[in-house]
Amino acid sequence: MNTRNPPRIALIGECMIELQHRADGSLQQSFGGDTLNTAVYLSRELGEQGVVDYVTALGDDSFSDAMCQSWAAENIGLGMVQRLPGRLPGLYCIQTDAAGERRFLYWRNEAAVRDCFTTPAAAPILAALPEYDVLYFSGITLAILGVQGRERLLEVLSQARKRNARIVFDNNYRPRLWASVEEARAAYRSVLPFVDIALLTVDDEQALFDYVDCEAVFTAYEQIGTPEVVLKRGAETCLIRCAGESFEVPAQKVERVVDTTAAGDSFSAAYLAARLKGASPADAAEAGHRLASRVIQVPGALIPRG
């Protein structure tokens, strides 16, 4: 990937209050969300070799204050964060079974981020986004922005591509966030022609578009014209198509899976960081697997630094 040095990356999405349900019935409170998880891990992976900003809307409450403090501690820029008076962030609870698989319970319908791109204060943010070297968003971003927000995102993507920005998309399809699968398909198809790197979870692609196998996914994205497609498959090998080449990179085995939360988000962060630093797709996938293997051995979305 050719960008200025250090590259400026903006990640667009939602951070929520996270409650981790423990075996003894207690709750451990932290913060998380797919693009925020990726932003944190990306900032850690890049260090001084990149500038990472988060684009979202929060309330003026103490939880929103704490979020901003924690992001600043991770060297994530706050200049694109709106603070909406009287509003609150969303909340979710993670319940994890004995095999490390998790169940999510959400309270997010009134979250401030729903108006991220529709407030008067959003105008300078929307104008600034095309100036970034890399824009990163997910299927969850598409869902929470709503119809009007998605229209404005499309305008940003169009302008960004004209300025040679790189667009990175993680599919993260969550059916409960959409009125129908048809609405979700239309939203995804509207943004995919702008995407340079598609970071895809195979199960989500099959759930959304009914692809029969990985080859069908690759064929569909080849027809769209996506230059770089990464198929994340959990504990199985990662499959990549880039510039006419194919790569297959095994996942790293771990003795015990504690919590799979943010496994895909951390993989995406390490993959993108490696690509921004000049690594090949195969080497980038190895970096993604390494980080994800550490993340799934610790409860919660964000592992301690170090």
C-alpha positions as a Markdown table, in Angstrom:
| # | Residue | x | y | z |
|---|---|---|---|---|
| 1 | Met | 0.0 | 0.0 | 0.0 |
| 2 | Asn | 1.4 | 3.4 | -1.0 |
| 3 | Thr | 0.5 | 6.2 | 1.4 |
| 4 | Arg | 2.3 | 9.2 | 2.9 |
| 5 | Asn | 4.6 | 8.4 | 5.8 |
| 6 | Pro | 3.3 | 8.2 | 8.5 |
| 7 | Pro | -0.2 | 7.4 | 7.1 |
| 8 | Arg | -3.3 | 9.0 | 8.6 |
| 9 | Ile | -6.1 | 6.5 | 9.2 |
| 10 | Ala | -9.7 | 7.2 | 10.2 |
| 11 | Leu | -11.9 | 4.5 | 11.6 |
| 12 | Ile | -15.6 | 5.1 | 11.5 |
| 13 | Gly | -18.0 | 3.4 | 13.9 |
| 14 | Glu | -19.4 | 2.8 | 17.4 |
| 15 | Cys | -17.9 | 2.2 | 20.8 |
| 16 | Met | -20.1 | 0.9 | 23.5 |
| 17 | Ile | -20.0 | 0.2 | 27.2 |
| 18 | Glu | -19.0 | -3.4 | 27.5 |
| 19 | Leu | -20.1 | -5.6 | 30.4 |
| 20 | Gln | -18.3 | -9.0 | 30.6 |
| 21 | His | -20.5 | -11.5 | 32.5 |
| 22 | Arg | -18.3 | -13.6 | 34.8 |
| 23 | Ala | -18.8 | -17.2 | 35.9 |
| 24 | Asp | -19.6 | -16.0 | 39.5 |
| 25 | Gly | -22.3 | -13.6 | 38.2 |
| 26 | Ser | -20.3 | -10.4 | 38.5 |
| 27 | Leu | -19.9 | -8.0 | 35.7 |
| 28 | Gln | -16.6 | -6.5 | 34.5 |
| 29 | Gln | -17.1 | -3.1 | 32.8 |
| 30 | Ser | -14.9 | -1.9 | 29.9 |
| 31 | Phe | -15.5 | -0.5 | 26.4 |
| 32 | Gly | -15.6 | -2.1 | 23.0 |
| 33 | Gly | -17.0 | -2.2 | 19.5 |
| 34 | Asp | -15.7 | -3.7 | 16.3 |
| 35 | Thr | -14.1 | -0.6 | 14.7 |
| 36 | Leu | -12.9 | 0.7 | 18.1 |
| 37 | Asn | -11.3 | -2.6 | 18.8 |
| 38 | Thr | -9.5 | -2.4 | 15.5 |
| 39 | Ala | -8.5 | 1.2 | 16.1 |
| 40 | Val | -6.9 | 0.3 | 19.4 |
| 41 | Tyr | -5.0 | -2.7 | 18.1 |
| 42 | Leu | -4.0 | -0.7 | 14.9 |
| 43 | Ser | -2.6 | 2.1 | 17.0 |
| 44 | Arg | -0.6 | -0.4 | 19.1 |
| 45 | Glu | 0.7 | -2.2 | 16.0 |
| 46 | Leu | 1.7 | 1.0 | 14.2 |
| 47 | Gly | 3.1 | 3.0 | 17.1 |
| 48 | Glu | 4.8 | 6.1 | 15.6 |
| 49 | Gln | 4.4 | 4.7 | 12.1 |
| 50 | Gly | 0.8 | 5.8 | 11.8 |
| 51 | Val | -1.8 | 8.3 | 13.0 |
| 52 | Val | -5.0 | 6.7 | 14.1 |
| 53 | Asp | -8.2 | 8.8 | 14.6 |
| 54 | Tyr | -11.6 | 7.5 | 15.6 |
| 55 | Val | -14.8 | 8.9 | 14.1 |
| 56 | Thr | -18.0 | 8.6 | 16.2 |
| 57 | Ala | -20.5 | 10.4 | 18.4 |
| 58 | Leu | -20.8 | 10.1 | 22.1 |
| 59 | Gly | -22.8 | 11.7 | 24.9 |
| 60 | Asp | -21.7 | 14.2 | 27.5 |
| 61 | Asp | -21.9 | 11.6 | 30.3 |
| 62 | Ser | -19.1 | 10.1 | 32.5 |
| 63 | Phe | -18.9 | 6.9 | 30.5 |
| 64 | Ser | -18.3 | 9.0 | 27.3 |
| 65 | Asp | -15.6 | 10.9 | 29.2 |
| 66 | Ala | -14.0 | 7.7 | 30.3 |
| 67 | Met | -14.0 | 6.4 | 26.7 |
| 68 | Cys | -12.3 | 9.4 | 25.4 |
| 69 | Gln | -9.7 | 9.2 | 28.2 |
| 70 | Ser | -9.0 | 5.5 | 27.4 |
| 71 | Trp | -8.7 | 6.3 | 23.6 |
| 72 | Ala | -6.3 | 9.1 | 24.3 |
| 73 | Ala | -4.2 | 6.7 | 26.4 |
| 74 | Glu | -4.0 | 4.4 | 23.3 |
| 75 | Asn | -2.8 | 7.4 | 21.2 |
| 76 | Ile | -6.1 | 7.5 | 19.2 |
| 77 | Gly | -7.0 | 11.0 | 18.0 |
| 78 | Leu | -10.2 | 12.5 | 19.4 |
| 79 | Gly | -10.6 | 15.4 | 16.9 |
| 80 | Met | -13.3 | 13.5 | 14.9 |
| 81 | Val | -15.4 | 12.6 | 18.0 |
| 82 | Gln | -18.6 | 14.5 | 18.5 |
| 83 | Arg | -20.1 | 14.9 | 22.0 |
| 84 | Leu | -23.9 | 15.3 | 21.9 |
| 85 | Pro | -25.5 | 16.9 | 24.9 |
| 86 | Gly | -28.0 | 14.7 | 26.7 |
| 87 | Arg | -27.1 | 11.6 | 24.8 |
| 88 | Leu | -25.5 | 8.3 | 25.8 |
| 89 | Pro | -23.3 | 5.6 | 24.2 |
| 90 | Gly | -24.7 | 2.1 | 23.6 |
| 91 | Leu | -24.2 | -0.8 | 25.9 |
| 92 | Tyr | -23.7 | -4.5 | 25.5 |
| 93 | Cys | -23.1 | -7.6 | 27.6 |
| 94 | Ile | -21.0 | -10.6 | 26.7 |
| 95 | Gln | -21.9 | -14.0 | 28.0 |
| 96 | Thr | -19.3 | -16.7 | 27.2 |
| 97 | Asp | -19.8 | -20.4 | 27.2 |
| 98 | Ala | -17.3 | -23.2 | 28.3 |
| 99 | Ala | -15.9 | -23.4 | 24.7 |
| 100 | Gly | -15.1 | -19.7 | 24.6 |
| 101 | Glu | -18.0 | -18.8 | 22.2 |
| 102 | Arg | -19.9 | -15.7 | 23.1 |
| 103 | Arg | -23.4 | -14.4 | 23.1 |
| 104 | Phe | -24.1 | -10.7 | 23.0 |
| 105 | Leu | -27.0 | -8.7 | 24.5 |
| 106 | Tyr | -27.4 | -5.1 | 23.2 |
| 107 | Trp | -28.9 | -1.8 | 24.4 |
| 108 | Arg | -28.0 | 0.6 | 21.5 |
| 109 | Asn | -31.1 | 1.9 | 19.8 |
| 110 | Glu | -30.8 | 5.4 | 21.3 |
| 111 | Ala | -27.0 | 5.6 | 21.1 |
| 112 | Ala | -25.5 | 9.0 | 20.1 |
| 113 | Val | -23.6 | 7.4 | 17.2 |
| 114 | Arg | -26.9 | 7.0 | 15.3 |
| 115 | Asp | -26.7 | 10.7 | 14.5 |
| 116 | Cys | -23.0 | 10.7 | 13.9 |
| 117 | Phe | -23.3 | 12.0 | 10.3 |
| 118 | Thr | -26.5 | 13.9 | 10.5 |
| 119 | Thr | -25.8 | 16.7 | 13.1 |
| 120 | Pro | -24.7 | 20.2 | 12.1 |
| 121 | Ala | -21.4 | 19.5 | 13.8 |
| 122 | Ala | -20.8 | 16.6 | 11.4 |
| 123 | Ala | -20.2 | 18.9 | 8.4 |
| 124 | Pro | -16.6 | 19.7 | 9.1 |
| 125 | Ile | -15.9 | 16.0 | 9.9 |
| 126 | Leu | -17.4 | 14.8 | 6.6 |
| 127 | Ala | -15.4 | 17.4 | 4.8 |
| 128 | Ala | -12.1 | 16.3 | 6.5 |
| 129 | Leu | -12.5 | 12.5 | 6.0 |
| 130 | Pro | -11.5 | 12.4 | 2.3 |
| 131 | Glu | -8.2 | 13.9 | 3.3 |
| 132 | Tyr | -7.1 | 10.8 | 5.1 |
| 133 | Asp | -4.8 | 8.2 | 3.6 |
| 134 | Val | -7.0 | 5.3 | 4.8 |
| 135 | Leu | -10.7 | 5.1 | 5.7 |
| 136 | Tyr | -11.8 | 2.0 | 7.6 |
| 137 | Phe | -15.4 | 1.0 | 8.4 |
| 138 | Ser | -17.5 | -2.1 | 8.8 |
| 139 | Gly | -20.9 | -3.6 | 8.2 |
| 140 | Ile | -21.9 | -2.6 | 11.7 |
| 141 | Thr | -20.9 | 1.0 | 10.8 |
| 142 | Leu | -23.3 | 0.8 | 7.8 |
| 143 | Ala | -26.1 | -0.4 | 10.0 |
| 144 | Ile | -25.8 | 2.1 | 12.8 |
| 145 | Leu | -25.5 | 5.1 | 10.5 |
| 146 | Gly | -29.0 | 4.6 | 9.0 |
| 147 | Val | -30.2 | 5.7 | 5.6 |
| 148 | Gln | -29.2 | 9.3 | 5.7 |
| 149 | Gly | -25.8 | 8.6 | 7.3 |
| 150 | Arg | -25.0 | 6.0 | 4.7 |
| 151 | Glu | -25.8 | 8.4 | 1.9 |
| 152 | Arg | -23.2 | 10.8 | 3.4 |
| 153 | Leu | -20.7 | 8.0 | 3.9 |
| 154 | Leu | -21.0 | 7.2 | 0.2 |
| 155 | Glu | -20.3 | 10.8 | -0.7 |
| 156 | Val | -17.2 | 10.7 | 1.5 |
| 157 | Leu | -16.0 | 7.4 | -0.1 |
| 158 | Ser | -16.4 | 8.9 | -3.6 |
| 159 | Gln | -14.4 | 12.0 | -2.7 |
| 160 | Ala | -11.8 | 9.9 | -0.9 |
| 161 | Arg | -11.2 | 7.7 | -3.8 |
| 162 | Lys | -10.7 | 10.7 | -6.1 |
| 163 | Arg | -7.9 | 11.7 | -3.7 |
| 164 | Asn | -6.3 | 8.2 | -3.9 |
| 165 | Ala | -7.3 | 7.3 | -0.3 |
| 166 | Arg | -7.4 | 3.6 | 0.5 |
| 167 | Ile | -10.8 | 2.2 | 1.6 |
| 168 | Val | -10.8 | -0.8 | 4.0 |
| 169 | Phe | -14.0 | -2.6 | 4.8 |
| 170 | Asp | -14.7 | -5.4 | 7.4 |
| 171 | Asn | -18.0 | -7.1 | 6.5 |
| 172 | Asn | -19.2 | -7.8 | 10.1 |
| 173 | Tyr | -22.9 | -8.6 | 9.2 |
| 174 | Arg | -25.2 | -8.5 | 12.2 |
| 175 | Pro | -28.8 | -9.4 | 11.1 |
| 176 | Arg | -30.4 | -7.9 | 14.2 |
| 177 | Leu | -29.2 | -4.4 | 13.2 |
| 178 | Trp | -31.1 | -4.5 | 9.9 |
| 179 | Ala | -34.8 | -4.3 | 9.1 |
| 180 | Ser | -34.3 | -7.0 | 6.5 |
| 181 | Val | -31.6 | -8.9 | 4.7 |
| 182 | Glu | -32.6 | -7.0 | 1.5 |
| 183 | Glu | -31.8 | -3.7 | 3.2 |
| 184 | Ala | -28.5 | -5.0 | 4.3 |
| 185 | Arg | -27.6 | -6.3 | 0.9 |
| 186 | Ala | -28.4 | -3.0 | -0.8 |
| 187 | Ala | -26.3 | -1.1 | 1.7 |
| 188 | Tyr | -23.3 | -3.4 | 1.3 |
| 189 | Arg | -23.5 | -3.4 | -2.5 |
| 190 | Ser | -23.6 | 0.4 | -2.5 |
| 191 | Val | -20.2 | 0.7 | -0.8 |
| 192 | Leu | -18.3 | -2.3 | -2.1 |
| 193 | Pro | -17.3 | -0.7 | -5.4 |
| 194 | Phe | -15.2 | 1.8 | -3.4 |
| 195 | Val | -13.4 | -0.8 | -1.3 |
| 196 | Asp | -9.7 | -1.5 | -1.8 |
| 197 | Ile | -9.2 | -4.1 | 0.9 |
| 198 | Ala | -12.1 | -6.3 | 1.9 |
| 199 | Leu | -11.6 | -8.1 | 5.2 |
| 200 | Leu | -14.4 | -10.7 | 5.2 |
| 201 | Thr | -15.6 | -13.3 | 7.7 |
| 202 | Val | -16.8 | -16.2 | 5.5 |
| 203 | Asp | -19.8 | -17.0 | 7.7 |
| 204 | Asp | -21.1 | -13.5 | 7.4 |
| 205 | Glu | -20.7 | -13.5 | 3.7 |
| 206 | Gln | -22.7 | -16.7 | 3.4 |
| 207 | Ala | -25.4 | -15.4 | 5.8 |
| 208 | Leu | -25.8 | -12.2 | 3.9 |
| 209 | Phe | -25.3 | -13.2 | 0.2 |
| 210 | Asp | -25.8 | -17.0 | 0.3 |
| 211 | Tyr | -22.5 | -17.8 | -1.2 |
| 212 | Val | -22.0 | -21.5 | -1.4 |
| 213 | Asp | -18.2 | -21.6 | -0.7 |
| 214 | Cys | -15.1 | -19.4 | -0.5 |
| 215 | Glu | -14.5 | -19.6 | -4.3 |
| 216 | Ala | -18.0 | -18.1 | -4.8 |
| 217 | Val | -17.0 | -15.2 | -2.5 |
| 218 | Phe | -13.8 | -14.6 | -4.4 |
| 219 | Thr | -15.6 | -14.7 | -7.7 |
| 220 | Ala | -18.2 | -12.1 | -6.5 |
| 221 | Tyr | -15.6 | -9.7 | -5.3 |
| 222 | Glu | -13.6 | -10.1 | -8.5 |
| 223 | Gln | -16.7 | -9.1 | -10.5 |
| 224 | Ile | -17.0 | -6.0 | -8.2 |
| 225 | Gly | -13.4 | -5.2 | -8.8 |
| 226 | Thr | -12.0 | -5.4 | -5.2 |
| 227 | Pro | -8.2 | -5.5 | -5.5 |
| 228 | Glu | -7.5 | -7.3 | -2.2 |
| 229 | Val | -9.8 | -9.8 | -0.6 |
| 230 | Val | -9.1 | -11.5 | 2.8 |
| 231 | Leu | -11.3 | -14.4 | 4.0 |
| 232 | Lys | -11.1 | -14.8 | 7.7 |
| 233 | Arg | -12.1 | -18.3 | 8.8 |
| 234 | Gly | -11.5 | -18.4 | 12.5 |
| 235 | Ala | -9.2 | -21.3 | 13.5 |
| 236 | Glu | -8.9 | -22.4 | 9.8 |
| 237 | Thr | -6.5 | -21.0 | 7.2 |
| 238 | Cys | -6.9 | -17.4 | 6.0 |
| 239 | Leu | -7.4 | -17.2 | 2.2 |
| 240 | Ile | -6.3 | -14.1 | 0.3 |
| 241 | Arg | -6.6 | -12.9 | -3.3 |
| 242 | Cys | -4.5 | -9.9 | -4.2 |
| 243 | Ala | -3.3 | -8.6 | -7.6 |
| 244 | Gly | -4.0 | -11.9 | -9.3 |
| 245 | Glu | -2.2 | -14.0 | -6.6 |
| 246 | Ser | -3.6 | -16.4 | -4.1 |
| 247 | Phe | -2.3 | -17.0 | -0.5 |
| 248 | Glu | -3.3 | -19.5 | 2.2 |
| 249 | Val | -2.0 | -18.7 | 5.7 |
| 250 | Pro | -2.6 | -21.2 | 8.6 |
| 251 | Ala | -4.0 | -19.8 | 11.8 |
| 252 | Gln | -1.9 | -20.2 | 15.0 |
| 253 | Lys | -3.0 | -22.9 | 17.4 |
| 254 | Val | -3.7 | -22.1 | 21.0 |
| 255 | Glu | -4.1 | -24.6 | 23.9 |
| 256 | Arg | -7.2 | -22.9 | 25.4 |
| 257 | Val | -9.6 | -20.5 | 23.9 |
| 258 | Val | -10.9 | -18.2 | 26.6 |
| 259 | Asp | -13.0 | -15.6 | 24.7 |
| 260 | Thr | -13.2 | -15.1 | 20.9 |
| 261 | Thr | -14.4 | -11.5 | 21.2 |
| 262 | Ala | -12.4 | -9.2 | 18.9 |
| 263 | Ala | -10.5 | -12.0 | 17.3 |
| 264 | Gly | -11.5 | -10.8 | 13.8 |
| 265 | Asp | -11.1 | -7.1 | 14.8 |
| 266 | Ser | -7.5 | -7.7 | 16.0 |
| 267 | Phe | -6.7 | -9.8 | 13.0 |
| 268 | Ser | -7.8 | -7.0 | 10.8 |
| 269 | Ala | -5.8 | -4.4 | 12.7 |
| 270 | Ala | -2.6 | -6.4 | 12.5 |
| 271 | Tyr | -3.1 | -7.2 | 8.9 |
| 272 | Leu | -3.7 | -3.6 | 7.9 |
| 273 | Ala | -0.8 | -2.4 | 10.0 |
| 274 | Ala | 1.5 | -4.8 | 8.4 |
| 275 | Arg | 0.3 | -3.9 | 4.9 |
| 276 | Leu | 0.8 | -0.2 | 5.7 |
| 277 | Lys | 4.4 | -1.0 | 6.7 |
| 278 | Gly | 5.0 | -2.7 | 3.4 |
| 279 | Ala | 4.5 | -6.4 | 4.3 |
| 280 | Ser | 3.2 | -8.8 | 1.7 |
| 281 | Pro | -0.4 | -10.1 | 2.1 |
| 282 | Ala | 0.9 | -13.5 | 3.4 |
| 283 | Asp | 3.1 | -11.9 | 6.0 |
| 284 | Ala | 0.3 | -9.5 | 7.0 |
| 285 | Ala | -2.0 | -12.5 | 7.5 |
| 286 | Glu | 0.6 | -14.1 | 9.7 |
| 287 | Ala | 0.7 | -10.9 | 11.8 |
| 288 | Gly | -3.0 | -11.0 | 12.0 |
| 289 | His | -3.1 | -14.6 | 13.2 |
| 290 | Arg | -0.4 | -13.9 | 15.8 |
| 291 | Leu | -2.3 | -11.0 | 17.4 |
| 292 | Ala | -5.7 | -12.8 | 17.2 |
| 293 | Ser | -4.2 | -15.9 | 18.9 |
| 294 | Arg | -3.2 | -13.7 | 21.9 |
| 295 | Val | -6.6 | -11.9 | 22.0 |
| 296 | Ile | -8.6 | -15.1 | 22.3 |
| 297 | Gln | -6.7 | -16.3 | 25.4 |
| 298 | Val | -7.9 | -13.3 | 27.4 |
| 299 | Pro | -11.4 | -12.3 | 28.5 |
| 300 | Gly | -12.9 | -9.2 | 26.8 |
| 301 | Ala | -12.3 | -7.3 | 23.6 |
| 302 | Leu | -9.1 | -5.5 | 24.5 |
| 303 | Ile | -6.1 | -7.3 | 26.1 |
| 304 | Pro | -3.7 | -5.4 | 28.3 |
| 305 | Arg | -0.9 | -3.6 | 26.6 |
| 306 | Gly | 2.6 | -5.2 | 26.4 |
